[in-house]
Amino acid sequence: MIQRLNKIYSESLKIVKEYLDKEYSIEKIFTLVGLGLASYAIGRSIFKLANSLIISPETLIQRYGSHSWAVITGATGGIGREFARELARQGFSICLMGRGRDKMEKLIKELEEINSKIATKVISIDFTESLDTTMWREIMIELEYVDPAILVNNVGMALFDLFAESDMRELKDTISVNCMAMTHLTRHLIDKMMSRKKRSAIINMSCLEGTYPYPFVSVYSATKAYVDTFSKSLSAEVGHKIDVISYTPYVVKTNLAILSKSIFMITAEECVQSCLRALGKTDTTAGHWKHRFVKYIRTWYPPDAKNIIYRITKYAKIQEMKSIDQRFENRKKMVLQ
């Protein structure tokens, strides 16, 4: 595929050169430049699509090293749980970090049934206290002998409400869980990951709502935008040694899902498989083809149309929550810890 694209590119340059040698004019130069830019955009899109569909013959355990660990936050359900199951299946030892110790220990038993050869570890942590430096010192003591091949920053918290009516404590917790937990854990582990002989990987869970403004989940959207930008910047810094990816899926069937039904909804298993296929190939992806399609379509929305559509859909959801008298009970979605 890549050789064929290079051949087409070389032939195109040859045609352009012959064209310019025959006749030279400003109009024709602008025409050729326009055609060149359009061809580049189309070719780049085709290349990215083809690259995402190619299954690498190299397994994750070959790329990142055997007898190594995957550290996963927010793994008691949904996407985090599926990451743990899949990475255990592929041969990585698993370290779960979160608040629900009973749920994590239950998942550990399941992982040991999936692959009895792996090691496992559970670390209890309340990610709403991510600004507590003492807590992180204690966490790093527990991670001292862990060889972190893959870090999955999955823990997340969604606050769905009008910003003017949001509780300050909930706002602080949302920022702590979605931004500070990822930042602190990545900083504490990155030195060990950089010093490994094999490559390492960091998967940061953003979402489609983090790629553009999203009313009624304004703080959640902003925190996920931070995750997306941080991941791309970090990839530019350490990409020679660590595969960093910002994963921006749309609706996934989890406790954090705002929409209860959608033709674009995928399962947590589909979500994880799509992410792992893209790992090492790009620094950002929406993953599943349904979500890549939604992301592509939304880039073409006029700004005014975006605001109208978002307001209508979110306002309708708020009215639904009010009508069943669950607004305040459901304002703060479950924290996947």
C-alpha positions in Angstrom: 0.0 0.0 0.0 2.7 2.5 1.0 4.9 1.6 -2.0 1.9 2.2 -4.3 1.2 5.6 -2.8 4.9 6.6 -3.2 4.7 5.5 -6.8 1.6 7.6 -7.5 3.2 10.6 -5.8 6.4 10.3 -7.9 4.4 10.0 -11.1 2.3 13.0 -10.2 5.5 15.1 -9.6 6.8 14.0 -13.0 3.6 15.1 -14.7 3.7 18.5 -13.0 7.3 19.0 -14.0 6.6 18.2 -17.7 3.6 20.5 -17.6 5.6 23.4 -16.2 8.4 22.8 -18.7 5.9 23.2 -21.6 4.1 26.3 -20.6 4.6 28.6 -17.6 1.9 31.0 -16.3 0.6 32.3 -13.0 -2.9 31.0 -13.6 -1.6 27.5 -14.3 0.7 27.6 -11.3 -2.2 28.5 -9.0 -4.3 25.7 -10.5 -1.6 23.2 -10.0 -1.0 24.3 -6.4 -4.7 24.0 -5.7 -4.8 20.5 -7.2 -1.7 19.5 -5.3 -3.2 20.6 -2.0 -6.4 18.8 -2.7 -4.6 15.7 -3.8 -2.4 15.9 -0.6 -5.5 16.2 1.6 -7.3 13.3 -0.1 -4.1 11.1 -0.1 -3.4 11.8 3.5 -6.9 10.8 4.5 -6.7 7.6 2.5 -3.3 6.8 3.9 -4.5 7.3 7.5 -7.6 5.1 6.9 -5.5 2.4 5.3 -2.9 2.6 8.1 -5.6 2.2 10.7 -7.0 -0.9 9.0 -3.6 -2.6 8.6 -3.1 -5.2 11.3 0.5 -5.2 12.4 2.3 -8.6 12.5 4.0 -7.4 15.7 2.0 -8.2 18.8 1.8 -5.7 21.7 3.8 -8.0 23.9 6.5 -8.2 21.2 6.5 -4.4 20.9 6.5 -3.5 24.6 8.2 -6.5 26.1 7.3 -9.7 27.9 7.0 -9.9 31.7 6.0 -6.2 31.7 3.0 -4.5 33.3 -0.1 -2.5 32.2 -1.1 0.1 34.7 -4.8 0.9 34.4 -6.8 3.5 36.2 -10.6 3.4 36.5 -10.8 -0.3 35.7 -13.8 -1.5 37.7 -16.2 -1.3 34.8 -16.7 -0.3 31.2 -13.7 0.7 29.1 -11.1 0.3 31.8 -12.3 -3.3 32.6 -12.1 -4.2 29.0 -8.6 -2.8 28.7 -7.6 -5.0 31.7 -9.2 -8.1 30.2 -7.7 -7.6 26.8 -4.2 -6.8 28.0 -4.2 -9.7 30.4 -5.2 -11.9 27.5 -2.2 -10.7 25.5 0.2 -11.5 28.3 0.7 -8.3 30.3 0.7 -8.3 34.1 -2.0 -6.0 35.4 -2.0 -3.3 38.0 -5.4 -1.8 38.8 -5.7 1.6 40.4 -9.0 2.9 41.8 -11.3 3.4 44.7 -13.5 0.4 44.6 -11.2 -2.2 46.0 -13.8 -5.0 46.2 -14.7 -4.6 42.5 -11.0 -4.5 41.6 -10.2 -7.7 43.5 -13.2 -9.4 41.8 -11.8 -8.3 38.4 -8.4 -9.6 39.4 -9.8 -13.1 39.9 -11.4 -12.9 36.5 -8.1 -11.8 34.9 -6.2 -14.7 36.6 -8.8 -17.1 35.0 -8.2 -15.4 31.6 -4.4 -15.8 32.0 -3.0 -17.7 34.9 0.6 -16.8 34.0 0.3 -13.0 34.7 1.0 -11.2 37.9 -1.6 -8.8 39.3 -1.7 -5.9 41.7 -4.4 -3.7 43.2 -3.7 -0.1 44.5 -6.5 1.7 46.3 -6.6 5.5 45.5 -9.1 8.2 45.5 -8.4 10.3 42.4 -10.5 13.2 43.6 -7.5 13.8 45.9 -5.0 14.0 43.1 -3.5 17.3 44.4 -2.2 15.5 47.5 1.5 15.0 46.9 1.9 12.7 49.9 -0.6 10.3 48.4 1.5 10.1 45.2 4.7 9.4 47.1 2.9 6.4 48.7 1.6 5.3 45.3 5.1 5.3 43.8 6.4 3.2 46.6 3.8 0.5 45.7 4.8 0.9 42.0 8.6 0.7 42.7 9.0 -2.8 41.3 6.5 -2.6 38.5 7.9 -2.4 34.9 5.3 -0.1 33.3 5.1 -1.0 29.6 1.6 0.4 29.1 -0.2 3.1 31.1 -3.9 3.5 30.5 -5.2 6.8 32.0 -8.8 5.8 31.9 -10.3 7.1 35.1 -12.9 9.7 34.4 -15.8 11.7 35.8 -18.6 13.4 33.9 -20.6 16.3 35.3 -23.7 16.9 33.3 -25.5 20.1 34.2 -25.8 23.8 33.5 -22.5 25.4 34.6 -24.3 28.1 36.6 -26.0 25.5 38.7 -23.0 23.2 39.2 -21.7 22.4 42.6 -18.2 23.8 43.3 -17.1 20.5 44.9 -18.2 18.5 41.9 -16.4 20.9 39.6 -13.2 20.5 41.6 -13.5 16.7 41.6 -14.1 16.6 37.9 -10.9 18.6 37.2 -8.9 16.6 39.7 -10.0 13.2 38.3 -9.9 14.0 34.6 -6.8 16.2 34.5 -4.6 16.0 37.6 -4.8 12.2 38.0 -3.5 11.7 34.5 -0.9 14.4 34.8 0.5 13.2 38.1 0.6 9.5 37.2 2.2 10.1 33.8 4.9 12.3 35.3 5.7 9.8 38.1 6.0 6.9 35.6 7.5 8.5 32.5 11.1 8.3 33.7 10.8 4.5 34.2 9.1 4.2 30.8 11.8 6.2 29.0 14.6 4.1 30.6 13.1 0.8 29.4 14.9 -1.2 26.6 11.6 -1.8 24.8 9.2 0.9 23.8 6.3 1.9 26.1 2.8 3.2 25.6 0.5 5.8 27.2 -3.2 5.7 26.4 -5.0 8.8 27.5 -8.8 8.6 27.4 -10.3 11.8 26.0 -13.5 11.8 24.0 -15.2 13.5 21.0 -16.7 16.1 23.3 -13.1 17.2 24.1 -12.4 18.1 20.4 -14.8 21.0 20.3 -16.9 23.1 22.7 -19.8 21.2 24.2 -22.5 23.1 26.2 -24.1 21.5 29.3 -21.0 19.5 29.9 -18.7 22.5 29.6 -16.2 21.5 32.4 -16.1 17.8 31.3 -15.6 18.9 27.7 -12.8 21.3 28.8 -11.0 18.6 30.8 -11.1 16.2 27.9 -9.7 18.9 25.6 -6.8 19.2 28.1 -6.3 15.4 27.8 -6.3 15.6 24.0 -3.8 18.6 23.8 -1.6 17.2 26.5 -1.3 13.8 24.8 -0.4 15.3 21.4 2.2 17.6 22.9 3.7 14.7 25.0 3.8 12.5 21.9 5.9 15.2 20.1 8.3 15.2 23.1 8.7 11.4 23.8 7.4 9.8 20.6 10.9 8.4 19.8 10.5 6.1 22.9 6.9 6.1 23.9 3.7 5.6 21.9 1.4 8.2 23.2 -2.2 8.3 21.9 -5.2 10.5 22.7 -8.2 8.3 22.3 -11.4 10.3 21.5 -14.3 7.9 21.1 -17.9 9.1 20.9 -20.7 7.1 22.7 -19.7 3.9 24.4 -21.9 1.8 26.5 -20.6 2.7 29.9 -21.8 4.4 33.1 -20.4 7.7 31.8 -22.5 7.7 28.6 -24.7 10.7 28.3 -26.8 9.2 25.5 -28.7 6.1 26.4 -29.3 5.0 22.8 -27.6 5.8 19.6 -26.9 4.1 16.3 -23.3 5.2 16.8 -23.0 3.6 20.2 -20.4 0.8 20.5 -19.5 -1.7 23.2 -16.6 -1.3 25.5 -15.0 -4.3 23.9 -15.2 -2.7 20.4 -13.8 0.5 21.9 -10.8 -1.1 23.3 -10.0 -3.2 20.3 -10.2 -0.1 18.0 -7.8 1.8 20.3 -5.2 -1.0 20.5 -5.2 -1.4 16.7 -4.3 2.3 16.4 -1.6 2.2 19.2 1.8 3.0 17.8 0.4 4.3 14.4 -1.0 7.7 15.4 -1.1 10.2 18.3 -4.9 10.6 18.2 -7.8 8.6 17.0 -11.6 8.3 17.4 -11.2 4.6 17.1 -14.1 2.7 15.7 -15.2 3.5 12.2 -18.6 4.8 13.4 -16.8 7.3 15.7 -14.3 8.4 13.0 -17.3 9.0 10.7 -19.0 11.2 13.3 -15.8 13.1 14.0 -15.3 13.7 10.3 -18.9 14.9 9.7 -18.8 17.3 12.7 -15.7 19.0 11.4 -17.9 20.3 8.5 -20.6 21.7 10.8 -20.9 25.5 10.5 -20.3 27.1 14.0 -23.9 28.3 14.3 -25.3 24.9 13.4 -23.1 23.3 16.0 -24.4 25.5 18.7 -28.0 25.0 17.7 -27.7 21.2 17.5 -25.9 20.9 20.8 -28.3 23.1 22.6 -31.4 21.3 21.3 -30.0 17.8 22.1 -28.6 18.7 25.6 -31.6 20.8 26.6 -33.9 17.9 25.7 -31.8 15.6 27.9 -32.1 18.0 30.8 -35.8 18.2 30.4 -36.0 14.4 30.4 -34.0 14.3 33.6 -36.2 16.9 35.3 -39.4 15.0 34.2 -38.4 11.8 36.0 -37.2 13.7 39.1 -33.7 12.4 38.9 -31.8 15.6 37.9 -29.9 16.0 41.1 -29.3 12.2 41.6 -27.8 11.9 38.1 -25.9 15.2 37.9 -22.7 13.5 39.0 -22.1 10.3 37.0 -20.3 7.4 38.5 -16.6 7.8 38.8 -14.9 4.7 37.3 -12.4 4.1 40.0 
